[in-house]
């Protein structure tokens, strides 16, 4: 009886192995060998910054899709883009280096706590409890979900705020996708101006919780000669491409007209100003001081 059972199981296993072996031959799909070569040229971070699940997926796309550019690997930068372009026979093209930026100055704005949070040390978890412990429900919650998501060790928490190292940031976007309050944004490293606030409230509602927050008055929108400032999703949005294309001839009038001084200059060495006027500088902001590094 036992012998018969063993023989039966052995036979089934032998037949199944044969079927799988035949299927592997019949259903085999030959892969372009260039995919492996391109994958090896990529940094292997699998950060998702290119929009694909991993480096191999992007390598397959850049080989098989003639419209897929070779410079989408933000972690690899220009050198990797040039190598991928060489391997695929495509033009590397130009790309404007980006960096993650924190749209929150809650410490400067003296944002108070609504309550003490004792739950899971996660921004996503804290957000589920009355929109978080901060009086401003759009602030940086400071529990470090973005820090844990960053594959390049470019972020850390200090003073209840996330800080970003421009030198280490590759603009992969992992932090931006992780932040429940959308206070992180990717901007060109050579951006001239930026709003240091992500609030979607207006006027008194902002003033009641933050001494520095954007009140959405629209003064910057009205004064911008390049028309590159607008209101998107109830908060100020800057079209940096248009701003950079217009150039410094506007003398950053948007910064001058902001009644809350929350629209500020970046990269002050590039900023023009009238001879008698010094451009705005904010060296205390760790994510601004070396933005061009």
C-alpha positions as CSV (number, residue, x, y, z in Angstrom):
1,X,0.0,0.0,0.0
2,X,2.7,2.4,1.0
3,X,4.9,1.4,-1.9
4,X,2.0,2.0,-4.3
5,X,1.5,5.5,-2.9
6,X,5.2,6.4,-3.2
7,X,5.3,5.1,-6.8
8,X,2.1,7.2,-7.6
9,X,3.5,10.4,-6.1
10,X,6.8,9.8,-7.8
11,X,5.0,9.3,-11.2
12,X,2.9,12.5,-10.7
13,X,6.1,14.4,-9.9
14,X,7.9,13.1,-12.9
15,X,5.0,13.9,-15.2
16,X,4.6,17.4,-13.7
17,X,8.3,18.1,-14.2
18,X,8.1,17.0,-17.8
19,X,5.0,19.2,-18.4
20,X,6.8,22.2,-16.8
21,X,10.0,21.6,-18.8
22,X,8.0,21.5,-22.1
23,X,6.0,24.6,-21.1
24,X,9.2,26.5,-20.4
25,X,10.4,25.8,-23.9
26,X,7.1,26.5,-25.6
27,X,6.2,29.6,-23.7
28,X,9.8,31.0,-23.5
29,X,10.0,34.7,-24.4
30,X,13.4,35.8,-25.5
31,X,14.5,39.0,-23.7
32,X,16.6,41.7,-25.5
33,X,20.1,41.3,-24.1
34,X,20.5,45.1,-24.0
35,X,18.0,45.2,-21.1
36,X,20.5,43.5,-18.9
37,X,23.3,45.8,-20.1
38,X,21.2,48.9,-19.4
39,X,20.1,47.6,-16.0
40,X,23.7,47.2,-15.0
41,X,24.4,50.8,-16.1
42,X,21.7,52.1,-13.8
43,X,22.6,52.7,-10.1
44,X,20.3,49.9,-8.9
45,X,18.5,52.1,-6.3
46,X,15.0,51.0,-7.4
47,X,13.8,54.3,-6.0
48,X,10.9,54.7,-8.5
49,X,11.9,58.3,-9.4
50,X,11.8,57.4,-13.1
51,X,8.1,56.4,-12.7
52,X,8.8,52.6,-12.9
53,X,8.8,50.0,-10.3
54,X,12.6,49.5,-10.5
55,X,15.7,49.9,-12.6
56,X,15.0,46.8,-14.6
57,X,11.5,47.9,-15.5
58,X,12.9,51.3,-16.7
59,X,15.6,49.5,-18.7
60,X,13.0,47.4,-20.5
61,X,11.0,50.5,-21.2
62,X,13.9,52.6,-22.5
63,X,14.9,49.7,-24.8
64,X,11.4,48.8,-26.1
65,X,9.7,52.2,-26.3
66,X,11.3,54.5,-28.8
67,X,9.7,57.5,-27.1
68,X,11.1,56.7,-23.7
69,X,14.0,59.2,-22.9
70,X,17.3,57.9,-21.6
71,X,17.6,60.6,-18.9
72,X,14.8,59.7,-16.5
73,X,17.1,58.1,-13.9
74,X,17.3,61.0,-11.4
75,X,19.5,59.0,-9.1
76,X,22.1,58.5,-11.7
77,X,22.2,62.0,-13.1
78,X,23.8,63.2,-16.3
79,X,26.6,60.5,-16.3
80,X,24.1,57.6,-16.3
81,X,21.8,59.4,-18.8
82,X,24.8,59.7,-21.2
83,X,25.6,56.0,-20.7
84,X,22.0,54.9,-21.3
85,X,21.8,57.1,-24.3
86,X,24.9,55.5,-25.7
87,X,23.6,52.0,-25.1
88,X,20.2,52.7,-26.7
89,X,21.3,55.0,-29.5
90,X,19.1,57.8,-28.3
91,X,19.9,61.5,-27.6
92,X,20.5,62.1,-23.9
93,X,18.7,65.5,-24.0
94,X,18.8,68.2,-21.4
95,X,17.2,67.9,-18.0
96,X,17.0,70.5,-15.2
97,X,18.3,69.0,-12.0
98,X,15.7,69.0,-9.3
99,X,15.7,68.8,-5.5
100,X,13.2,68.2,-2.8
101,X,11.9,71.3,-1.0
102,X,10.0,71.6,2.3
103,X,7.0,74.0,2.2
104,X,6.7,74.6,5.9
105,X,8.3,76.9,8.5
106,X,6.0,76.0,11.4
107,X,8.8,76.7,14.0
108,X,9.3,80.2,12.6
109,X,5.5,80.6,12.5
110,X,5.1,79.5,16.1
111,X,2.5,76.9,15.3
112,X,1.1,75.5,18.5
113,X,0.1,71.9,19.4
114,X,-3.6,71.0,19.6
115,X,-2.8,68.0,21.7
116,X,0.1,65.6,22.5
117,X,0.2,62.6,20.2
118,X,1.2,59.3,21.7
119,X,0.3,56.9,18.9
120,X,2.4,55.3,16.2
121,X,5.3,57.5,15.3
122,X,4.2,58.0,11.7
123,X,3.0,61.0,9.9
124,X,0.4,59.0,8.1
125,X,-0.9,57.6,11.4
126,X,-0.9,61.0,13.2
127,X,-2.7,62.6,10.2
128,X,-5.7,60.2,10.9
129,X,-6.2,61.7,14.4
130,X,-7.9,65.1,13.9
131,X,-5.6,66.0,11.0
132,X,-2.5,65.7,13.2
133,X,-1.4,67.3,16.5
134,X,-0.4,70.7,15.0
135,X,-2.8,73.6,15.0
136,X,-2.0,74.0,11.3
137,X,-3.3,70.9,9.6
138,X,-1.1,71.4,6.6
139,X,2.2,71.5,8.5
140,X,5.2,69.1,8.6
141,X,4.2,66.6,11.2
142,X,7.8,65.7,11.9
143,X,7.5,61.9,12.5
144,X,9.8,61.0,9.6
145,X,7.8,59.0,7.1
146,X,9.8,60.8,4.4
147,X,13.1,60.1,6.1
148,X,12.4,56.4,6.2
149,X,11.2,56.5,2.5
150,X,14.3,58.3,1.3
151,X,16.7,55.6,-0.2
152,X,19.7,58.1,-0.2
153,X,19.8,59.2,3.4
154,X,19.2,62.8,2.3
155,X,16.7,63.7,5.1
156,X,16.5,63.9,8.8
157,X,14.2,65.3,11.5
158,X,15.4,68.1,13.7
159,X,13.3,70.6,15.7
160,X,10.1,68.8,14.8
161,X,10.8,69.5,11.1
162,X,12.3,67.5,8.2
163,X,15.5,68.8,6.8
164,X,16.9,68.0,3.4
165,X,20.5,67.7,2.3
166,X,20.7,69.1,-1.3
167,X,24.0,67.3,-1.8
168,X,22.5,63.9,-1.2
169,X,19.0,64.5,-2.7
170,X,18.6,62.9,-6.1
171,X,15.0,64.1,-6.7
172,X,13.7,60.5,-6.8
173,X,10.4,61.8,-5.4
174,X,10.0,59.0,-2.8
175,X,9.6,61.6,0.0
176,X,7.0,63.6,-2.0
177,X,4.9,60.5,-2.6
178,X,5.1,59.6,1.1
179,X,4.2,62.9,2.8
180,X,0.5,62.9,3.8
181,X,0.4,66.7,4.0
182,X,2.1,67.4,0.6
183,X,4.6,69.8,2.2
184,X,7.4,68.3,0.1
185,X,7.8,69.4,-3.6
186,X,10.4,68.8,-6.3
187,X,11.7,72.0,-7.7
188,X,14.6,72.9,-10.1
189,X,17.8,73.4,-8.2
190,X,18.2,76.8,-9.9
191,X,14.7,78.0,-8.9
192,X,14.7,81.7,-8.1
193,X,11.7,82.0,-5.7
194,X,9.6,79.7,-3.7
195,X,6.7,79.7,-1.3
196,X,7.7,78.4,2.1
197,X,4.1,77.3,3.1
198,X,1.7,74.6,2.0
199,X,-1.5,75.8,3.7
200,X,-4.7,75.7,1.7
201,X,-6.5,78.0,4.1
202,X,-6.9,81.8,3.7
203,X,-6.6,85.0,5.7
204,X,-7.6,84.8,9.3
205,X,-7.7,81.0,9.3
206,X,-4.0,81.0,8.6
207,X,-3.1,83.9,10.9
208,X,-4.9,82.2,13.8
209,X,-2.5,79.2,13.7
210,X,0.7,80.5,12.1
211,X,2.6,83.8,12.2
212,X,4.3,83.2,8.9
213,X,1.9,81.2,6.7
214,X,0.7,82.2,3.3
215,X,-2.7,83.8,3.5
216,X,-3.5,83.3,-0.2
217,X,-4.0,87.1,-0.7
218,X,-3.0,86.8,-4.4
219,X,-0.6,89.9,-4.3
220,X,2.2,87.8,-5.9
221,X,-0.2,86.5,-8.6
222,X,-1.2,90.0,-9.6
223,X,2.3,91.5,-9.6
224,X,4.2,88.7,-11.4
225,X,5.0,90.1,-14.9
226,X,5.8,86.5,-16.1
227,X,2.4,85.3,-15.1
228,X,4.1,82.2,-13.6
229,X,2.3,82.3,-10.2
230,X,-1.2,80.8,-9.8
231,X,-3.5,79.2,-7.4
232,X,-3.5,75.4,-7.7
233,X,-5.4,73.1,-5.3
234,X,-6.0,76.1,-3.0
235,X,-2.4,77.0,-2.6
236,X,0.2,79.1,-4.4
237,X,1.9,77.4,-7.3
238,X,5.0,78.7,-9.1
239,X,5.8,77.6,-12.7
240,X,9.5,77.6,-12.3
241,X,10.2,76.9,-15.9
242,X,8.4,80.1,-16.9
243,X,10.0,82.0,-14.0
244,X,13.5,81.0,-15.1
245,X,12.7,81.7,-18.7
246,X,11.6,85.2,-17.9
247,X,14.8,85.9,-16.0
248,X,15.7,88.3,-13.2
249,X,14.5,91.5,-14.9
250,X,11.4,91.4,-12.7
251,X,13.6,92.0,-9.7
252,X,11.6,89.5,-7.8
253,X,8.6,91.8,-7.4
254,X,6.5,88.9,-6.1
255,X,8.9,88.6,-3.1
256,X,8.7,92.3,-2.5
257,X,4.9,92.4,-2.5
258,X,4.3,89.4,-0.3
259,X,2.8,90.9,2.9
260,X,3.8,87.8,5.0
261,X,7.4,87.4,3.6
262,X,6.6,83.8,3.0
263,X,7.4,84.0,-0.7
264,X,11.2,84.2,-0.7
265,X,14.3,84.3,-2.9
266,X,16.4,81.1,-3.4
267,X,20.0,81.0,-4.6
268,X,20.6,84.6,-3.7
269,X,23.8,84.7,-5.7
270,X,21.7,84.5,-8.9
271,X,19.1,87.1,-7.8
272,X,19.2,90.6,-9.2
273,X,18.2,93.6,-7.1
274,X,18.1,97.3,-7.5
275,X,21.5,98.9,-6.6
276,X,20.2,100.3,-3.3
277,X,18.4,97.1,-2.3
278,X,19.8,93.9,-0.9
279,X,18.1,90.7,-2.1
280,X,16.3,88.6,0.5
281,X,18.5,86.0,2.1
282,X,17.5,83.2,4.5
283,X,20.7,81.4,5.5
284,X,18.9,79.8,8.5
285,X,17.0,77.5,6.1
286,X,19.1,74.4,5.7
287,X,17.2,73.4,2.5
288,X,18.0,76.7,0.8
289,X,21.5,77.6,1.7
290,X,23.1,75.0,-0.6
291,X,20.3,74.5,-3.1
292,X,22.7,74.6,-6.0
293,X,25.2,72.2,-4.5
